[in-house]
Amino acid sequence: MRYLRAAFALPAALLMMAEGAGPSSAQQSAVSERRVFVNRYCATCHNQKLNTAGLALDRADVDHPPADAAVWEKVVGKLRSNAMPPQGLPHPTPKDRDLFVSYLETSLDRAAAARPNPGRTVLHRLNRAEYANAIRDLLAVDIDATALLPPDDSGFGFDNIADVLSVSPMLTERYLSAARKISRIAVGDVTLRPASETYAVNKLLRQDDRLSEDLPFGSRGGLAVHYNFPVDGDYVVKIYFLRTYDGKIRGMNEPHDLEVRLDGDRIKQLKVGAPAVAQGAGPGRAGRPAQQEDGIEVKFSAKAGPGVLAVTFVKEAGMAEGMLRPKYPVTSYEYAGDVTILPGIGSIELRGPYDVRGAGNSPSRERIFVCHPASKAEEEKCATRILSAVARRAYRRPVINDDIRPLLSFYAEGYKKAGFDSGIEMALQRILVSPDFLFRIERDPATAVPGTPYRISDVELASRLSFFLWSSIPDDELLDAATRGQLRQPAVLTGEIKRMLADSRSRALITNFTGQWLYLRNIELAPVDTYAFPDFDDNLRQAFARELELFLDSQIRDDHSAADLLNADYTYVNERLAQHYGIAGIYGSHFRRVPLANDERKGLLGKGGILMVTSYADRTSPVKRGKFLLENILGAPPPPPPPNVPALKDNTAADKAHTVRERLEEHRANPACAGCHKIMDPLGFALENFDAVGRWRTVGEDKAPIDASGELIDGTRINGPATLRNALLAHREDFAATVTDKLLTYALGRGTEYYDGPAVRAIVHGAAQDDYRWSALILGIARSIPFQMRMPVR
């Protein structure tokens, strides 16, 4: 547990030593006291003989910390988090510890100001999310990047870390394939052959109410598909219903109305179920068994561009408002043999285009075709204008003739095949596989001196800023300011950051930054044992994710203090989630903001999604939850477990059942495990009143009453989530430092190193004047030395 940084006034002797002045006799005494501190509390284990954790402090120069900056930054981190000295060894008083740490920080920060080290990232490939966003902002085409590109590796908790974003021959082939597909969609290739895509509904999704904002009010079940129609033409949707384990279609013993809508407009309404009525749109005919009424096809026309195709049932009059409780456990939704329950959509297949009527006037064509040649003589001039505009945005910098010349060669090759549009399409393919598009390239200037940092250009700063806040390329306004050389001006930089945070594209901070920092991405795939939790379904899983998205978006967009993440007294729920949390008076599937009267639910610690991803499938895990808090809230990750550590023993039928606390106490008897578990376990036990799917309880899986008490490493007694939250909030600056470190890692695309410590402290101290608001932290990062400077190749 970190202690709040106390504003101790350092003795003059310590300050003079930090400034490099020669020591007087009084200063010699102070120097001796620092060495005594290290020898008494640190060097017993961390010496050249034992070399515990690879750290030897008996010979490290404590009187000149910048000389061993990497060593002393590590010491600062351990002492601030109270991770050292270990339990059972002598501890300094809080005042002595904070005085010593303040001395180290002052010395290190002054040295860093005199000789900054901003670090350096290697060649930085766009990750999959950045690629999709860049295509959206470059060509006005929304793509499913998961279908086009493989997942990215992660490092330091994020998948935008330059060191791990490698390039393989397989990935190169995928980029080439993606470029061909995207450019054809963007231009509107009228020679496209019909293709088919299938969209399935999760089998654990209960379809008894409106399921998303893309579906109409008064609907039930189904799904809405966001699809980019490549050209003007006809398309076919084929609808498949949910079946029982023996192949029968559910719920077809009664008639039901089925709707197909495009962008909210109804294009077909069908009557399905008994009595089977011939509709002319599928195999269902009068007298035919209702169970065979499947694979219904609906043909419709669509204009080129993005659209939302919705297939859903009309909610029958007389159905109870809100959710219907299932007749069967969720584990049997897919396999129930009772065909009389409500029908559902299993999947849809979308095919086309057929009877192509032209390229249309899609948003992508409007974005790309900034001119239209009136004659053949104007075509190359117009092509140059088009490709120059696209290349400038794609390469994130002004373009020159050497950039355009190869694009015109590809244009000429495509032109020979099928004319002007085909030429533009071929040139777009070349842009989309260019290293200038796929990589964030920063080049050392010719005047750079090895070992001496330099300020990156305004254009490079624009790219860093846009990929930080938007996970995408700069827009024209940001790039124009950079091209004019004005972006680095404080007023301009502040104005651009405020504008970018207000833009909807800043939601990338939620999906990509907090999505990885707080494990939101894990919610979709977190395993849940539905035998242990028979009421759990995909509706609740989706509600967990939506709650956190809305909550975090409101925190950042409304510019709260970062500390409010832990203490916010509101959340967002729909009826399904409200029932799970025990909040009365909430009906319907739409989410709304509600106050939290229950103190235990406040902030992140009471969110079901986080509680679920930090549990096992069938039970809670104080260790996983404690580790999550140490890594992501306290910023003090535990070391990896030693090899061959036995797993926690399971209860057996032959033995008396032991609680998780009892089994962990036995586990801690192993000296190799005790050190970390003494820190982690009390944090996790404080959340034991929440089960593995985030529901409040007073009795555990072992039927024993919940014991949520514990003692933190600093001696603070806690008992439950409310007291744990209060203990964390007592050290707001330390939580702000954790957020800043995570945010800086994400912004730079590399892990923070010892030489980034002074920058993190400067950002936190600057943001303290504004109560650690998100805008203050983000602006502090954008102004920081690591963000605005770079170390050249040595």
N, C-alpha and C positions, 0 to 999 in steps of 0.2 A: 504494500500500500504506500503510495507516495505521500509525502508531507508537503503542505503548502509552502511555497518559497517565502520564507520570512524576510522582510526588508531590514536586515541587520545592517547597522553602520559599521563598515569594516574599520579596524584600527588603522591609523595612519601608516604604521609599519608595513602592514599587509598591502595596502594600496600602493605604497612606494615600491615594494618588491614587484608588484604586478606591472608597474610602469618601468621596471628595469633600473631603478635607482640603486646606488650602492648601499649596502646594509650598514646601519649604525649598530651600536651595542644593543640598543633596544630591539632593533630589527633582527639581530643575531638571535636574540631570545625567542622572537616570534618564529624565526626559521626553525629553531630547535623544537619548538612546540608542534609545528606541522610534522616534522619527522617523527616526533614521539607519537603523535596521533596515528600516523601510518603504521609505525612499528607495533603499536599496542593493539590496533583494531583490524589491521589488514595483512601485515607482512607475516603474521604467524602461519598463515596458509599460503599466501601469495608471495613466495620467495623463490630464489633461483634453485634451491634444492628440491622443493616440492613442486613448484611451477603449477599450482592448482589452477585449472581452467586456462592454462597457457599464459598466466599472468604473474609476473615477478615484480613486486613493488619495493623490495628491499633495496634495489639499486636504482629505481626510477627517480628522476630528478623532481622532487616535490617542490623545490624552491623555484623552479623554472618550468611550470607545467607545459607551456607551448613546445618545449623541446621533446616531450613525449605526449603529444596531444591525443593520439589514439588511445593511449593507456589511460590518461586522466579523464577523457570523455566517458570511457567505460566505467571508471570509478564513480563519476558523477551520476551516471544512470543507475548504478547499483545502490548508491547511498540515497539518492532521491526516492527510489522505490522501496527503500528499507529492506532490500533483498539481502543485504550484507550489513554487518556480520551475521553469520548463521545463528539460528536458535541454539542456546546453550553456551555461547561464547560471550565475552564482555561486549557491551554496547555503549557507545558514547551517548551523552545526554542529547536530546533533540537540539538544544541550543548549540552545543559544540559541533554536532554534525552539520547543522545548517550553516554555521560560521565557516567551517572548513569547505563545504561545497560552494558557498558563495565566493570564497577566495579562489577556488579552482575556476569557476565560471567567469569571474571577472578577468582573471589572467588569460584564459583561453579566448574570451570575446575581444579583448583589447588586441591580442596578437592577430586574430582573424581580421579585425578591421584594418590593421596595418598591412597585412599580406593575405588578401582573400583567396580562397580556393573554391571556385564554383563547381568543380568536378567536370565530368564530360560524359555524355552518352555516346554510344556507338551508333552506327547507321540504324535508323529507327523505322521498321516496317509498320504500316498501318495494320492494326489488328482487325478482326472480323467485324466488330461493331463499328469501328471507325471507317472501314471500307464501305459498309452499307450506308452510313450517314453521309459520307462523301459523295457517293453515287446519288443519293437523294438530293443533296444540295447542289451538285454539279449539273445533273440532268433531269431533275424532277421526276425520278423513277424510284419507287419503293421496291426493294428487293428482299427476298428471304435469303439472307447471307448464310444461314445454317444449311441451306440446300446447295449452295454454290461452293462454300469453302469449309475446310476442316476447322475444328476448334483450335484455339491458340493455347500455348503453354502459359503458365502463370509463374510469377516470381514476386517475392515480398508481398504476396496477397493480391496481386493485380495482374491482369492479362495484357497490360499495355507497357510492360517492362521491355526496353529495347534489347537487353542481353539475351532474352529467351525467345524473341520473335525471329526465329531462324527462317531460312528459305530452302526448300528442297525441290528436286525435280518434279515431284508429284504436285507440290503447291504451285509451281510455275505452270504446269498443265491446267490446273484448276483456274488460275488467273486467266489464261488464254481462253478457256471455255466460257468463263463468266463474261469476259469482254465481248465475245461474239454474241452471246445471248442478250446482254444488256444493251449493246449498241443497236441490235435489231429491234428490240422493244422501244428504245428511245426514239429512233427515227420512224418507226412504223413500217416495217418491211411487209409489203403487200404480197410477197411470195411465200410467207410463212405457211407451213403445213399444219393441219390440226394437231394439237397435242392434248394430253390428258393429265390432270392433277387431281389427287384424292385428298380429302380433308375428313379426318375422323373425329368423332366426339369421344372424349374420355369415358370409359366404361363405368367409372365411379362418379360420374356427374349426374346428380339427380335432376331430372327434367320436369319439375312440377311447377315452375314459375319462369318469369322472364329472366334470362341468363346474362344479358349484357346490354350496354347502352346502345349498341348497334341494332338491337332487335326492337320491334315496336311494342308500345304499351299494349297490354291485353294479350300478349303472346305467352307461349309456354314451350320451354325446351328449344331444341334446335341449335343452330349455330350461324354465325355471320362470318363471311370470308372476305378479307380485303384482297382484291385481285386487280392487277394491272392489265386491262384489256389492250392487246398490242395494236389492234386496228379496228376500224368500223366493220362490223360483220355480225354473223349469227353465232350463237354459242348454245351449248346443251348442258343442262345440269341433270344428273341422274341421282335419285334420292334412295338411300337404303335405310331401312328401319332396324331398330334393335331387335335381336332375336333371343330366344331362350336357349338353354344349353342343348336342347334337342332340335334346334333349327326353326322353331315356330316364332312368328312375329308377335311381339307383345302387344296387347291392348287392342287388337283388331276385332274383338267381338262387339264393339260399339262403334258408331260412326264418329269421325273426327274431321275437323276442317284443317287443312294444311295450306300454308301460304308460302309463296316464293316472291321475294321482293328484291328490287335492284335500286340501290340508293334511296331506300325508303318507299319507293313506288311499287305497288303490288302489280306483278306481271302475270300471276296465275294463282287461283284458289282452287284446291282440289278437295273432294270428299273421299276419305279413305275409311276402311273398316266396313263392318256389316251394318246395313246391307250393302254389299259391294255395288258400286255404281260405275258404269262405263264413263270414262272421262275423256277418252281419246288421247290421253297423254301417258298411258302406261298399260300394263297387262291386266289391271283390275277390270272385270266385266261382271254384269249381273249373273248370279248363279255360280260364280267361281268362288272357291274357298277364300275367305278373307286373308288367311295366313300366307297366301301366295302373292299378295299385293305388295310387291317389292320391286325395286329397281325402276321406279317411276321416272320418266324422262319429261323434261320441260324445255322447250326450245324458245329462245328469246334473242332479241337484237340488242347490241350494246355499242356505244361510241368508244373510240379509243381513249384510253386514260384510266386512272384509278377509279375503282368502284367497289361498292359493298354489296355482295350477294348474300341475302338472308333467307334461310329456310327454317320455318318454325310452325308450330301448331297454334291455332287460335284457342285461347283459354276459354273453356266452356262456361257458359253462364251457370251460376249456382255453385261453381267450385269455391271452396273456402279460400278466403284471402290469406295470403302468406303461404307458408310451407306446409306440405302434407308429410306427416311422419311415415317412414317406409314400413310396409308390412313385414319386410325381411331385413336382416342385417345387411349392411352395405356390401359385405363380402359376397352376397348372392345376387347383387343387381344384374350382373351380366348373365348369370346362370339360372335365375329363378324359372321354375317350370310353370308358374301361374301366368297364363296369357291374358288374364282379365285386368291386370294392372295397366296403368297409363302407358301408351306407346311412347317411343322416343326415336330420335334420329340417330342412326348408327354412324353413317358417313354420307358424304356427297362426292360425286365425281364431276368435275367441270371439264368440258371438252370444247375445243374450237381453236381458231376461228373457221367458220364455214361461210361461203358466199361473201367473200371479202369485197367491201364496197369502197375501200380507199384507206389511206393512211390516217385520215381524220385530222383533228386539230387538238391533239392531246397536250397537257401541260408540258411534257417533255419536248414536243416539237416547238411549242411557243418559246421554251427556254433556249433551245439550240438554234433555231432558224431566225437569227436576228435580221436577216435580209432574205429576199426572194428574187433571184435573177429574172429580169424581164426578157432577156435574150441570151443566146448562147455566148455572145461576146462578154457578157457580164458574169458568167458563171464562176470563173476562176477568181475574180476579184471578190465576189460574194463568198466563195468558199474560204478564201484567205481571212476575210472578216469573221466568219463563223468560227473557224478553227483557232484564230488568235484569241477570241473571247473565251472559248472553252478551255484552251490550253492555259491561259492566264489564271483562271480559277482552279484548274486541276493541278497546276504546278505551284500554285500559291505564290506567284511572283510575276513581275513583268517579263514578257517573252521577247525574244529577239529573232532575227531571221534564221539563225541556226536552229531554233526550236520549230519554226514553221515549215522550213524546207522539207524535212522528211515527212511531215504530215501531208503536204501537198503531193508528194510522191505516192503515198497510199491513196489519197483522194483520186489521183489520176488512174490508178489501177482499178479502183472500184467503179469509177466513172465509165471505163471501157465496158464493164459488164452490164450495167443497167442504168446509167445516167447519173444525174446530179445527186439525188438522195442516196444512191448506192455508194457514191464516192465519199459523201460525208460519213456514212455508216462505217466504211472501211477506215477512214482517218480516226474516227472515235475509238475503234478497236485499238489502234496504235497508241492513242493517248492513255487508254485504260490499262495498258501493260507497260507503260513507260516507268522507269525507276523514279522519275520526277513526280509521278503520281503515287506510286505504291510505297515510296519511302519518304520520310521526313528528313531531308538532306540539309545539313548545316556545314558550310565550307569555311575552313580557316582562311582569313584574309592573308594576302601576300605579306603584309607587314607584321603578322603575328610572330611573337618571340617565344620560343619553347620555354615552358615553365612560367610564363607570364599570362595571366588571364586577360581576356578582352571582352568587350561588350558585343553581343550578337547584333545583327542588323535589325532595323525596325520590321522588315519583312519577315525575318525569322522569328522575331518576337510575336508578330501577328499569328503565325502558325502555332507557336507554343500556346498562346492564349486561346485560340479557337479549339485546339485539341484538348486543352485543359477543361474549358467550360462547356463545350459543345460536342466533344468527341468527333469533330468534323473539320472541314476546311473553312478558312476565313470567308466571310461574305464580302461583297464589293465595298461596303462602307468601311469595314475594318482594313481591307487591303488597300483602299485608297488612302486612308490616313497613314498607313505604313509606307506606302510609295512616296508620299509627300515628305516623309521623314519627321512626322509629327507625333507618332504613336507613343514615343517614350516621354513626351512632355507630360508632367504630372496631371494636369487638368484633363488632357485628352485621354490619357490612359484610364483615369478614374471614370470619365464619362463613358468610355467604351465598355468597361467592365460592368457598369450599372446597366447599360443598354443590353449587353449580352445576357446578364442574369435575368432580365425581364423578358427575354425572348423565350419562346416555347422550347427552343433547342437546348436550353440549359437543363431540361429534364434528364439529359445525359448524365448529369451529376448524380441523379437518383439511380438510374438504371445501371450505370457503370461504376461510379465511385462508391456510393453507399451500398449498391447491390453486391459488391464484393467485400467491402470493409465489414459490413454487418451481416453477411451471408444470405442476403435476400435471394440471390440467384439459386441458393440451395433449396428454397421452399418447394419449387416445382418437382424436385426429384427426391426429397427427403423421404426415406422409407417409414411407413406407418403400418404396424401390425393391426389389421382390421378385425382380427379375432380378439385382440386385447382391447381395441377401441371400436366396437361395432357401429357406432354412430358417425364415425369419421367418413367423410366423402370428399370428392373433388371440389364441391361447392365451398366447403370450409377451407380447403387448401387455397383456392383462388381468393377467398375472402382475406385470408392471412396476408397474401401478397399485396392485394389491393389496399388493405388497411395501412401497411407500412409505406407503400408508394405515396399515398395521399398524405400521411402524417409527415414523412420526411420532406415531401415537396412543400408543404405548408411551412415547415421549419426553415427551410432555406429560402423559399420565395418571399416569405414574410419577414425574413432577416431577424430571426430570433437569436438569442445567445446560444452558442453551441451547448452550453450546460443545460439548456431547456430540453435537450434530447432525453435527459435523465429524469426530468421533473414535470414535463408538460401534463396538464390536468385535463386533456381532451384526447379524443381519438376519432376514428371514422369507422362506422359499422353499417352493415345491412342487417336484415332480420336474422339470417343464418348465423352471423358472427355475434349479434347481440344476444341471441339465445345461448350461445356457447359461453359468453362472458357473464350471463345472468343479468343483462340490462333489459329492463321492461319497456314496453311501449314503442318498439321499433318494428315496423311492418314493411314488407316489400323487399325487392332485390337491389334497389338503388342505395348507394352509400351516402351517409350524411354525417356531419360533425356533431359529436355529442360530448357533453362534459362528463368527467369521471368522478363520481361520488366515492368510489372505492379507491382508497389510497394505494392499495397494492397494485393496481393496474396502471398507475401513472408512468409515463416515460417508456423508454425502450424495454425495461426489465419486465413489463407486464404484457408485452406483445406476443400473441400466440405463435406467430411465425418464427420469431427468434427462439422462443422456448422449444418449439418443435425441432428446429435444425440443430439444437444443442442437446438433443436427447437421442436415445436409441429407439429402435422401432417399437419396442414393447415396454420400455420403462425409461424413467429419467436417468440422468447421469450427472451427479454433482461434479465429477471430474471434468466432463466436457464443458459444462456450463462455467465452472471455475476457470478453465483454460481460456474459454472465449472471453471472459471478463478481463483476465490478465493480459491477453494479447491485444484486444480491441478497445477496451475501456481504460485500463490502467497503463497500457503501454509498457508492460513489464513481462514479456513472454517467458515462460519457463523453458529451461533447456530440454532437448529431446530426452526421452526416457532412456535409461541405460539398457543395453542389450539383454535379452533373455529374462526380462521382468515378467513374472507370471501374471496372467489376467486375474481380474476379480473373480473369486469363487462364486459359483452359482449355488443356490439352495437346492438340495436334493430331497426327494420324498422320504428318504430314510432318516434324515437328520432334522433337528429342530430348525425351523425357519429363522434366519438371521436377517436383520434389517440391513439396508445398504450402508448405513452408518457403521454398524457392527462389522460388516465385511471390509469396509475401508479402513477401519481401525486395525484390523488384522493385517491388511495389506501394508499399512504404514509401519508395521513392526519390522519390515525389511528396511535396514538403514539406507539402502540405495534409493528407496522410494520416499522416505519420510520427509526429506527436505522440501521437495516440491509440493507434496500433498498437504503439508501443513499450511502452505500458502493458498493452494487452489481449493481445497475441500470446503473450508468455511464459506467461501464465496458461493460455491455451488449449493451447499446445504441451505443457504438463505433463500433459495428459490425452490425448495422442495415442495412447497405448497402448490406449485403448478405442476400438473402431470405432464406426460410426454407430448400431449397435444395442447398444452397451455390452459387446461381447465383447472379451476381452483378446487382444492381438495383438502381434507383434514386427516385422511388416512392414506397410507402409501400402498404400493402394489403388494407389499408383504402383510397388509391388514393391520399394521401397527400405526399408532398415532404419529403424525408428522412432527419431527423435531427439527426446527429450522434455526436453531441457535448455533452460535459459534463465536470465535474470537479471531479478529483479523491480526495480521502480522505485527501491526503497531499497537496491539492491545485493546483496540476498540471492540466492545461487545455488540453483537448484532443478533437479531432474532426475526427473520423474515425479510421480505423484499423492501418494505418501507424503511426499516432501519439500515439496510444495506445501501439503499439509495441516499439516505441522509449522510451516511459515512462517506460516500463518493462525492456528494455535493459539498462537503466540508473542505474539499480540495479542488475547487473549480479550475484553478490555473493549471493543475496537473492534468486534468481531463482535457483542457484546451490544448495543452502541449501534445497529448496523444493524438487528438484530432488533427492538429497542425502537421505532425510527423506523417500521419497517413495521407493527408491531403497533399503534402509536398512530394511524397513518393509517387503518388498518382500523377501530379502535375509535371514532374520531371521525367517520368518514365524510367526511373532507376531507383534502387534502394538508397535511403539516406545513409551517409557514412559519418565517421567521426568529425570530419571537417564541415559537415552541415549543422552540427550542434549549435554554434553561435547564431546561424541564420534562424533556426527554429526558435531559439530563445528571443531573438529580436522581434520575430513576428508575433509571438505570444505576448511579450511585454507591450508592443505597440497596440495590439488588439484589446489589451486589458482596459485601455481608456474608453473603449466602446463596448465593454462588457462581453468581449469575445464574440461579437456578432459575426455571422457568416461572411457578410460583406467585408468586414475588417480583416478577417483571416485570409480571405481570397485576395484582397487588395495587397495585404502584406506579402503574400507569396509572389504575386505578380511583380512587386517592386524589389524582391529579394535578390541578393547576389547570385544564388544558384539558378534562379529563373532568368535573369537578364544577362548573365555572363557565361563564359565557357573557357575551359582550359585547352589550349592547343595541343597538338601531338608533340610529345617531347622529342 
